[in-house]
Amino acid sequence: EDLFRFITYYSLIIIVFIGSINWNLKDNPPTHIVIYGFLPSLFAVIIIILNLLSINILIIFILIILLLLTQLFFDYIILFSNETNKIVFYFLRLPLTILIIIFLFLISL
């Protein structure tokens, strides 16, 4: 059980880190980018609360997997769709997210 909690918290650290790189601390960033960068932190807090309430770890892993997939999808739409150089997305972001999802799925079996 402690291993599952560690994996849960570590996965949330990854999700929040990915979200935080989208904060875009330029002068006057668009509101939707600020909100988008904050949402992973909010969802991580919700999952931590669910974990502390002893919700079934399988449900928590499913939520984390869905959060990672949603974050990946919206990262592409919001951040990478207008980029001409998508190498970072295709060769780093996509494979690492898929690897984390596979890892979470295998552990939950």
Secondary structure, DSSP 8 states (H G I E B T S, - for coil): -HHHHHHHHHHHHHHHHHHHTT---SSS--HHHHHHHHHHHHHHHHHHHHHHTT--HHHHHHHHHHHHHHHHHHIIIIIITT-S--HHIIIIIHHHHHHHHHHHHHHH-
